[in-house]
Amino acid sequence: MIADDHALLRQGLKRVLNFEDDLKVVGEAEDGQETLARVLLLKPDILLLDLNMSGLTGLEVLKQMKAAHSKTKVIVLTIHDSDNYVLELLKNGALGYVLKDVDPDTLVKAIHIVNKGKPYIYPQLAERIFGVEAVEGDVSKKADAVIEERRRACHLTAREIDVLKCVAKGMSNADIGETLGVSEKTVKNHMTSIFRKLKVNDRTQALIYVLKKNLIALEE
């Protein structure tokens, strides 16, 4: 089933997909309310879902499908590739995520993969968010894990980031205190707070964490 508010796009997708011997478009919808009603009625194997529709957004459709225990697998087909969009949609039940400028062969490939219950996120996006080109396993849990990691990282204060930049330069607590104009005891308190927030045990682990998350750069 195809859900998109642009009739021309729906017609183009329908033509491409119906050309495949093992695929058939069984329904269309142009707004969120119609999408939800037809999904629950037709029970398609796959829903190609746009995000920006009237009535209900794509995310709201996903949430209500989840609440209704719909078994339809969802591939988000959109122009948006913001990390926040992706993570929230995957967390709420989307199994696939591709951009609207995808080539037909890749879209067909995504449909077959998702139909088997496996996630498909276009490689560049998967690499950026998850660090791998092909995401496997429970994509919802993986999205939750990324959200949690970023949430924890965002709890670092500006001064704690300053302290970590000094750590990256190999400075001792005394050197950091002199550089930042605070006491050595204050630096130790900052380090204790950093360890607690990042759930690490020492300076090396903290440094590795923030470098991997691109919160600081070694040259700074």
Backbone as CSV, one residue per row, in Angstrom:
resi,resn,N_x,N_y,N_z,CA_x,CA_y,CA_z,C_x,C_y,C_z
1,MET,0.845,-1.183,0.000,0.000,0.000,0.000,0.887,1.241,0.000
2,ILE,0.412,2.298,-0.702,1.171,3.540,-0.825,0.396,4.677,-0.168
3,ALA,1.045,5.390,0.744,0.426,6.540,1.403,1.270,7.776,1.132
4,ASP,0.731,8.690,0.337,1.435,9.931,0.009,0.415,10.945,-0.481
5,ASP,0.641,12.214,-0.156,-0.347,13.227,-0.528,-0.175,13.741,-1.955
6,HIS,0.804,13.226,-2.683,0.999,13.617,-4.077,0.525,12.497,-5.002
7,ALA,-0.550,12.754,-5.743,-1.131,11.740,-6.619,-0.146,11.281,-7.689
8,LEU,0.643,12.208,-8.204,1.594,11.857,-9.256,2.637,10.870,-8.751
9,LEU,3.116,11.087,-7.522,4.092,10.164,-6.943,3.469,8.795,-6.711
10,ARG,2.234,8.770,-6.216,1.564,7.482,-5.992,1.420,6.719,-7.298
11,GLN,1.038,7.423,-8.355,0.856,6.766,-9.654,2.178,6.214,-10.185
12,GLY,3.234,6.994,-10.014,4.546,6.541,-10.470,5.022,5.317,-9.708
13,LEU,4.863,5.336,-8.388,5.257,4.184,-7.576,4.422,2.953,-7.929
14,LYS,3.141,3.168,-8.108,2.251,2.048,-8.435,2.665,1.398,-9.746
15,ARG,3.008,2.220,-10.721,3.420,1.705,-12.019,4.709,0.889,-11.896
16,VAL,5.666,1.411,-11.142,6.953,0.719,-10.951,6.758,-0.603,-10.224
17,LEU,5.981,-0.586,-9.138,5.845,-1.783,-8.306,4.982,-2.855,-8.959
18,ASN,3.939,-2.452,-9.633,3.078,-3.436,-10.302,3.775,-4.099,-11.487
19,PHE,4.863,-3.483,-11.934,5.636,-4.069,-13.027,6.392,-5.312,-12.555
20,GLU,6.626,-5.390,-11.211,7.312,-6.544,-10.639,6.345,-7.726,-10.521
21,ASP,6.792,-8.922,-10.915,5.920,-10.097,-10.919,5.398,-10.455,-9.532
22,ASP,6.219,-10.221,-8.506,5.837,-10.671,-7.167,5.366,-9.537,-6.267
23,LEU,5.065,-8.372,-6.841,4.558,-7.252,-6.045,3.234,-6.767,-6.631
24,LYS,2.341,-6.319,-5.754,1.065,-5.770,-6.207,0.621,-4.680,-5.231
25,VAL,0.309,-3.522,-5.769,-0.209,-2.428,-4.932,-1.698,-2.676,-4.701
26,VAL,-2.075,-2.846,-3.444,-3.464,-3.191,-3.115,-4.273,-1.999,-2.634
27,GLY,-3.614,-0.864,-2.410,-4.357,0.300,-1.934,-3.507,1.553,-1.931
28,GLU,-4.188,2.705,-1.879,-3.531,4.006,-1.820,-4.247,4.884,-0.801
29,ALA,-3.549,5.899,-0.305,-4.163,6.878,0.593,-3.426,8.193,0.438
30,GLU,-4.155,9.301,0.630,-3.539,10.606,0.440,-3.442,11.432,1.724
31,ASP,-3.992,10.948,2.822,-3.821,11.642,4.100,-3.695,10.619,5.226
32,GLY,-3.355,11.106,6.412,-3.070,10.197,7.519,-4.245,9.382,7.993
33,GLN,-5.414,10.015,8.105,-6.601,9.296,8.569,-6.982,8.185,7.601
34,GLU,-6.946,8.506,6.306,-7.273,7.503,5.287,-6.246,6.369,5.300
35,THR,-4.996,6.713,5.509,-3.938,5.695,5.578,-4.214,4.706,6.689
36,LEU,-4.479,5.231,7.875,-4.724,4.359,9.023,-5.936,3.471,8.790
37,ALA,-7.025,4.054,8.283,-8.252,3.282,8.057,-8.025,2.171,7.039
38,ARG,-7.318,2.475,5.953,-7.122,1.475,4.897,-6.115,0.400,5.311
39,VAL,-5.110,0.777,6.081,-4.159,-0.228,6.572,-4.882,-1.242,7.445
40,LEU,-5.722,-0.757,8.341,-6.425,-1.663,9.253,-7.462,-2.506,8.508
41,LEU,-7.997,-1.974,7.406,-8.989,-2.717,6.617,-8.326,-3.703,5.662
42,LEU,-7.332,-3.246,4.894,-6.718,-4.060,3.846,-5.617,-4.988,4.363
43,LYS,-5.000,-4.601,5.500,-3.912,-5.389,6.083,-2.819,-5.733,5.061
44,PRO,-2.275,-4.728,4.390,-1.214,-5.004,3.409,0.041,-5.531,4.092
45,ASP,0.858,-6.248,3.346,2.124,-6.734,3.902,3.056,-5.561,4.191
46,ILE,3.088,-4.598,3.261,4.011,-3.467,3.351,3.246,-2.161,3.141
47,LEU,3.592,-1.155,3.930,3.076,0.197,3.722,4.250,1.117,3.410
48,LEU,4.191,1.784,2.247,5.139,2.853,1.929,4.530,4.137,2.459
49,LEU,5.157,4.725,3.462,4.531,5.810,4.227,5.289,7.125,4.104
50,ASP,4.570,8.149,3.655,5.116,9.504,3.652,4.942,10.097,5.052
51,LEU,5.778,11.085,5.390,5.702,11.687,6.723,4.744,12.862,6.795
52,ASN,4.799,13.719,5.785,4.059,14.981,5.842,2.727,14.881,5.120
53,MET,1.738,14.357,5.844,0.390,14.271,5.292,-0.568,15.015,6.207
54,SER,-1.703,15.428,5.667,-2.711,16.103,6.491,-3.470,15.073,7.324
55,GLY,-4.189,15.560,8.305,-4.973,14.665,9.167,-4.125,14.080,10.262
56,LEU,-3.300,13.110,9.908,-2.324,12.520,10.823,-0.968,12.532,10.132
57,THR,0.074,12.835,10.862,1.409,12.745,10.280,1.810,11.277,10.165
58,GLY,2.881,11.025,9.433,3.371,9.655,9.319,3.700,9.058,10.672
59,LEU,4.292,9.858,11.561,4.630,9.371,12.892,3.386,9.012,13.685
60,GLU,2.348,9.839,13.572,1.100,9.548,14.284,0.439,8.289,13.737
61,VAL,0.522,8.095,12.429,-0.004,6.863,11.828,0.733,5.658,12.406
62,LEU,2.038,5.737,12.480,2.849,4.648,13.031,2.439,4.321,14.460
63,LYS,2.291,5.342,15.271,1.940,5.135,16.682,0.579,4.460,16.816
64,GLN,-0.372,4.876,15.984,-1.706,4.276,16.075,-1.724,2.855,15.504
65,MET,-0.923,2.599,14.483,-0.796,1.231,13.976,-0.213,0.326,15.061
66,LYS,0.779,0.845,15.761,1.407,0.080,16.838,0.408,-0.217,17.946
67,ALA,-0.393,0.783,18.296,-1.407,0.603,19.346,-2.474,-0.402,18.923
68,ALA,-2.736,-0.474,17.613,-3.745,-1.398,17.091,-3.162,-2.776,16.786
69,HIS,-1.862,-2.963,17.085,-1.160,-4.241,16.860,-1.187,-4.658,15.387
70,SER,-1.092,-3.675,14.502,-1.058,-3.961,13.069,0.210,-4.745,12.723
71,LYS,0.064,-5.739,11.882,1.197,-6.557,11.458,1.828,-6.035,10.151
72,THR,1.251,-4.978,9.599,1.801,-4.386,8.374,3.185,-3.794,8.659
73,LYS,4.141,-4.138,7.820,5.500,-3.614,7.975,5.606,-2.279,7.229
74,VAL,6.285,-1.323,7.834,6.299,0.035,7.305,7.682,0.435,6.802
75,ILE,7.694,0.966,5.578,8.887,1.603,5.022,8.571,3.086,4.866
76,VAL,9.308,3.916,5.550,9.129,5.355,5.412,9.808,5.795,4.120
77,LEU,9.055,6.491,3.289,9.562,6.990,2.009,9.415,8.505,2.048
78,THR,10.531,9.224,2.189,10.460,10.637,2.518,11.628,11.422,1.938
79,ILE,11.554,12.740,2.073,12.669,13.601,1.682,13.547,13.929,2.888
80,HIS,13.097,13.559,4.091,13.800,13.922,5.316,14.837,12.859,5.687
81,ASP,16.068,13.294,6.022,17.049,12.336,6.521,17.674,12.826,7.825
82,SER,16.927,13.656,8.556,17.377,14.118,9.864,17.457,12.949,10.830
83,ASP,18.529,12.893,11.608,18.686,11.816,12.584,17.485,11.723,13.518
84,ASN,16.989,12.880,13.958,15.866,12.876,14.899,14.622,12.245,14.291
85,TYR,14.342,12.577,13.030,13.215,11.956,12.333,13.388,10.442,12.299
86,VAL,14.546,10.024,11.860,14.803,8.598,11.654,14.663,7.823,12.950
87,LEU,15.339,8.273,13.994,15.335,7.556,15.260,13.931,7.455,15.851
88,GLU,13.168,8.537,15.772,11.816,8.526,16.335,10.905,7.575,15.565
89,LEU,11.056,7.538,14.249,10.228,6.655,13.431,10.585,5.189,13.649
90,LEU,11.876,4.890,13.719,12.301,3.512,13.955,11.874,3.054,15.344
91,LYS,11.961,3.952,16.302,11.543,3.636,17.667,10.059,3.275,17.724
92,ASN,9.272,3.884,16.833,7.823,3.670,16.863,7.317,2.673,15.834
93,GLY,8.209,1.859,15.300,7.731,0.724,14.514,8.113,0.666,13.052
94,ALA,8.679,1.735,12.485,9.110,1.655,11.083,10.246,0.651,10.963
95,LEU,10.228,-0.114,9.895,11.267,-1.127,9.693,12.200,-0.735,8.551
96,GLY,11.730,0.168,7.688,12.548,0.620,6.574,12.551,2.129,6.479
97,TYR,13.611,2.683,5.887,13.709,4.133,5.730,14.503,4.429,4.469
98,VAL,13.833,4.989,3.466,14.504,5.340,2.201,14.043,6.723,1.756
99,LEU,14.887,7.395,0.978,14.538,8.710,0.463,13.748,8.601,-0.840
100,LYS,12.986,9.640,-1.144,12.109,9.602,-2.317,12.869,9.602,-3.639
101,ASP,14.141,9.985,-3.600,14.904,9.957,-4.849,15.595,8.618,-5.077
102,VAL,15.182,7.598,-4.302,15.761,6.264,-4.438,15.477,5.705,-5.830
103,ASP,16.402,4.906,-6.361,16.147,4.290,-7.660,15.196,3.101,-7.482
104,PRO,14.409,2.772,-8.514,13.412,1.707,-8.405,13.971,0.366,-7.923
105,ASP,15.148,-0.026,-8.395,15.719,-1.315,-7.997,15.990,-1.365,-6.500
106,THR,16.479,-0.255,-5.946,16.767,-0.209,-4.517,15.484,-0.254,-3.704
107,LEU,14.448,0.425,-4.181,13.163,0.390,-3.476,12.592,-1.020,-3.460
108,VAL,12.646,-1.697,-4.591,12.158,-3.080,-4.661,12.970,-3.967,-3.713
109,LYS,14.278,-3.758,-3.684,15.141,-4.510,-2.772,14.729,-4.260,-1.323
110,ALA,14.474,-2.995,-0.985,14.057,-2.649,0.380,12.761,-3.327,0.755
111,ILE,11.819,-3.374,-0.181,10.522,-4.010,0.074,10.699,-5.498,0.367
112,HIS,11.525,-6.168,-0.412,11.737,-7.608,-0.194,12.425,-7.874,1.144
113,ILE,13.380,-7.033,1.495,14.094,-7.208,2.770,13.151,-6.988,3.945
114,VAL,12.389,-5.903,3.904,11.469,-5.591,4.997,10.353,-6.629,5.084
115,ASN,9.925,-7.153,3.952,8.880,-8.178,3.959,9.309,-9.436,4.710
116,LYS,10.633,-9.653,4.781,11.170,-10.792,5.533,11.328,-10.474,7.022
117,GLY,10.926,-9.267,7.399,11.023,-8.876,8.802,12.374,-8.294,9.185
118,LYS,13.186,-7.975,8.178,14.503,-7.401,8.435,14.479,-5.906,8.142
119,PRO,15.266,-5.125,8.863,15.282,-3.679,8.621,16.071,-3.311,7.371
120,TYR,15.635,-2.240,6.720,16.416,-1.681,5.620,16.457,-0.165,5.782
121,ILE,17.657,0.347,5.999,17.888,1.788,6.065,18.974,2.079,5.049
122,TYR,18.774,3.063,4.192,19.744,3.250,3.120,21.141,3.449,3.717
123,PRO,22.142,2.842,3.107,23.467,2.675,3.717,24.110,3.934,4.285
124,GLN,24.031,5.063,3.577,24.673,6.274,4.069,24.073,6.722,5.403
125,LEU,22.757,6.591,5.538,22.089,6.988,6.772,22.401,6.007,7.897
126,ALA,22.386,4.716,7.585,22.715,3.703,8.593,24.133,3.902,9.124
127,GLU,25.040,4.227,8.216,26.432,4.455,8.607,26.542,5.662,9.526
128,ARG,25.810,6.714,9.198,25.892,7.944,9.990,25.328,7.772,11.397
129,ILE,24.214,7.055,11.499,23.546,6.944,12.798,24.055,5.773,13.624
130,PHE,24.207,4.614,12.971,24.538,3.398,13.710,25.987,2.956,13.547
131,GLY,26.697,3.578,12.606,28.099,3.216,12.403,28.287,1.992,11.532
132,VAL,27.207,1.513,10.924,27.285,0.347,10.029,26.413,0.621,8.813
133,GLU,26.720,-0.033,7.696,25.944,0.188,6.480,24.651,-0.612,6.468
134,ALA,24.650,-1.764,7.096,23.456,-2.619,7.123,23.061,-2.870,8.571
135,VAL,21.875,-2.444,8.931,21.389,-2.600,10.302,20.674,-3.931,10.432
136,GLU,21.030,-4.694,11.450,20.408,-5.997,11.676,19.794,-6.043,13.071
137,GLY,18.905,-7.009,13.275,18.303,-7.196,14.587,17.130,-6.256,14.818
138,ASP,16.830,-6.017,16.096,15.688,-5.192,16.484,16.034,-3.726,16.297
139,VAL,15.562,-3.141,15.209,15.925,-1.767,14.878,15.346,-0.785,15.892
140,SER,14.205,-1.113,16.483,13.607,-0.242,17.485,14.510,-0.125,18.712
141,LYS,15.050,-1.267,19.160,15.956,-1.250,20.314,17.249,-0.518,19.986
142,LYS,17.722,-0.681,18.753,18.942,0.016,18.350,18.714,1.525,18.339
143,ALA,17.543,1.937,17.869,17.218,3.362,17.861,17.133,3.889,19.290
144,ASP,16.510,3.110,20.172,16.432,3.500,21.582,17.825,3.678,22.178
145,ALA,18.727,2.769,21.814,20.086,2.823,22.354,20.806,4.086,21.890
146,VAL,20.631,4.436,20.617,21.270,5.648,20.085,20.698,6.892,20.759
147,ILE,19.373,6.919,20.904,18.727,8.054,21.567,19.245,8.207,22.985
148,GLU,19.371,7.085,23.694,19.843,7.120,25.076,21.285,7.594,25.150
149,GLU,22.123,7.122,24.249,23.523,7.553,24.235,23.627,9.049,24.001
150,ARG,22.861,9.555,23.061,22.921,10.976,22.769,22.331,11.803,23.901
151,ARG,21.300,11.272,24.533,20.709,11.971,25.668,21.721,12.093,26.796
152,ARG,22.418,10.998,27.057,23.437,11.036,28.107,24.532,12.036,27.755
153,ALA,24.958,12.012,26.520,26.034,12.909,26.100,25.620,14.368,26.239
154,CYS,24.367,14.655,25.915,23.896,16.036,25.980,23.833,16.567,27.406
155,HIS,23.933,15.702,28.395,23.910,16.158,29.781,25.226,16.787,30.215
156,LEU,26.253,16.670,29.409,27.520,17.313,29.736,27.366,18.828,29.642
157,THR,27.888,19.535,30.644,27.835,20.988,30.619,28.952,21.534,29.735
158,ALA,28.858,22.818,29.424,29.903,23.456,28.612,31.251,23.379,29.323
159,ARG,31.258,23.570,30.631,32.513,23.494,31.370,33.082,22.073,31.377
160,GLU,32.205,21.063,31.446,32.671,19.674,31.405,33.279,19.344,30.045
161,ILE,32.718,19.918,28.995,33.308,19.750,27.660,34.683,20.405,27.628
162,ASP,34.806,21.589,28.252,36.110,22.275,28.320,37.135,21.398,29.035
163,VAL,36.715,20.771,30.119,37.608,19.888,30.876,38.065,18.726,29.994
164,LEU,37.130,18.133,29.247,37.467,17.001,28.387,38.396,17.410,27.245
165,LYS,38.259,18.624,26.748,39.187,19.116,25.724,40.608,19.178,26.282
166,CYS,40.707,19.595,27.541,42.022,19.640,28.185,42.568,18.236,28.399
167,VAL,41.691,17.304,28.775,42.101,15.909,28.942,42.649,15.371,27.624
168,ALA,41.994,15.734,26.511,42.431,15.271,25.195,43.825,15.780,24.849
169,LYS,44.232,16.878,25.475,45.567,17.424,25.248,46.604,16.840,26.209
170,GLY,46.156,15.897,27.061,47.072,15.231,27.974,47.361,15.998,29.251
171,MET,46.538,16.965,29.592,46.778,17.785,30.784,46.412,17.043,32.064
172,SER,47.134,17.336,33.117,46.805,16.817,34.439,45.696,17.673,35.039
173,ASN,45.124,17.225,36.156,44.080,18.011,36.816,44.595,19.386,37.213
174,ALA,45.852,19.428,37.695,46.436,20.713,38.101,46.568,21.653,36.897
175,ASP,47.010,21.098,35.749,47.154,21.902,34.533,45.804,22.402,34.046
176,ILE,44.807,21.524,34.125,43.458,21.903,33.688,42.929,23.041,34.551
177,GLY,43.135,22.922,35.883,42.684,23.966,36.798,43.321,25.302,36.474
178,GLU,44.620,25.286,36.191,45.335,26.527,35.870,44.820,27.117,34.551
179,THR,44.576,26.256,33.569,44.100,26.715,32.261,42.701,27.321,32.350
180,LEU,41.843,26.686,33.130,40.450,27.128,33.218,40.211,28.122,34.344
181,GLY,41.223,28.344,35.160,41.088,29.309,36.250,40.257,28.817,37.411
182,VAL,40.337,27.506,37.676,39.617,26.917,38.816,40.589,26.078,39.636
183,SER,40.147,25.651,40.806,41.020,24.849,41.659,41.111,23.415,41.154
184,GLU,42.144,22.715,41.601,42.303,21.311,41.226,41.141,20.482,41.761
185,LYS,40.652,20.855,42.953,39.509,20.148,43.540,38.262,20.300,42.659
186,THR,38.072,21.502,42.099,36.919,21.721,41.214,37.032,20.857,39.960
187,VAL,38.247,20.738,39.430,38.465,19.876,38.257,38.113,18.437,38.597
188,LYS,38.551,17.966,39.773,38.240,16.596,40.194,36.734,16.401,40.294
189,ASN,36.030,17.413,40.793,34.563,17.327,40.889,33.930,17.231,39.499
190,HIS,34.472,18.007,38.551,33.979,17.930,37.177,34.210,16.536,36.598
191,MET,35.384,15.970,36.842,35.692,14.639,36.316,34.755,13.593,36.906
192,THR,34.463,13.710,38.192,33.537,12.768,38.844,32.152,12.854,38.194
193,SER,31.709,14.083,37.919,30.409,14.292,37.277,30.406,13.709,35.872
194,ILE,31.495,13.902,35.125,31.616,13.374,33.770,31.547,11.849,33.775
195,PHE,32.296,11.224,34.684,32.285,9.751,34.773,30.871,9.247,35.040
196,ARG,30.170,9.936,35.944,28.816,9.509,36.314,27.859,9.646,35.123
197,LYS,27.919,10.773,34.417,27.004,11.009,33.303,27.252,10.068,32.129
198,LEU,28.516,9.780,31.862,28.847,8.922,30.722,28.899,7.439,31.098
199,LYS,28.770,7.178,32.394,28.822,5.800,32.903,30.139,5.122,32.521
200,VAL,31.225,5.812,32.795,32.572,5.282,32.576,33.341,5.356,33.887
201,ASN,34.516,4.727,33.905,35.263,4.620,35.166,36.548,5.434,35.220
202,ASP,37.028,5.892,34.064,38.288,6.631,34.090,38.372,7.632,32.939
203,ARG,39.453,8.410,32.927,39.640,9.460,31.930,39.729,8.898,30.510
204,THR,40.414,7.774,30.374,40.577,7.179,29.046,39.236,6.780,28.449
205,GLN,38.396,6.124,29.241,37.075,5.713,28.768,36.218,6.930,28.413
206,ALA,36.301,7.970,29.228,35.538,9.189,28.964,35.991,9.830,27.659
207,LEU,37.300,9.863,27.451,37.846,10.477,26.241,37.449,9.693,24.995
208,ILE,37.543,8.369,25.078,37.145,7.525,23.942,35.675,7.756,23.597
209,TYR,34.842,7.856,24.629,33.406,8.049,24.417,33.121,9.346,23.662
210,VAL,33.672,10.451,24.150,33.339,11.741,23.536,33.969,11.899,22.154
211,LEU,35.106,11.243,21.924,35.712,11.288,20.596,34.856,10.522,19.593
212,LYS,34.354,9.364,20.007,33.501,8.567,19.120,32.206,9.296,18.789
213,LYS,31.712,10.073,19.747,30.456,10.793,19.547,30.664,12.160,18.908
214,ASN,31.926,12.440,18.545,32.257,13.714,17.899,31.897,14.923,18.753
215,LEU,31.974,14.771,20.079,31.694,15.898,20.971,32.898,16.809,21.083
216,ILE,34.083,16.272,20.889,35.301,17.077,20.843,36.198,16.491,19.760
217,ALA,37.213,17.261,19.363,38.182,16.786,18.386,39.565,16.829,19.021
218,LEU,40.426,15.908,18.643,41.742,15.832,19.244,42.562,17.098,19.033
219,GLU,42.345,17.770,17.918,43.173,18.932,17.643,42.751,20.170,18.421
220,GLU,41.605,20.095,19.115,41.122,21.282,19.820,41.923,21.526,21.091
